[in-house]
Amino acid sequence: MPEEHVHLSVFEKYLAFWVLACMGIGIALSQYFPILGQTFDAWQVRGISVPIGVFLVLDDVPGAAQPPDV
């Protein structure tokens, strides 16, 4: 059975770098602008963080929009 070569985009190839870069940027922003963390903490409904909920939904949309594999 022949092997298929999968071509990865630049984003996919360096995904670990992008994740670490975003984490570093988030930590730097929280250190230089502490009000950002306090503002995000204040956006809660019944103890649930609204920004985290919105980003979790946005994260699931691409997978839910694709048709299932048959």
Residue pairs with C-beta under 8 A, 6 or more apart in sequence:
11 18
29 36
30 36
30 37
40 49
40 51
41 49
43 49
43 50
43 51
44 50
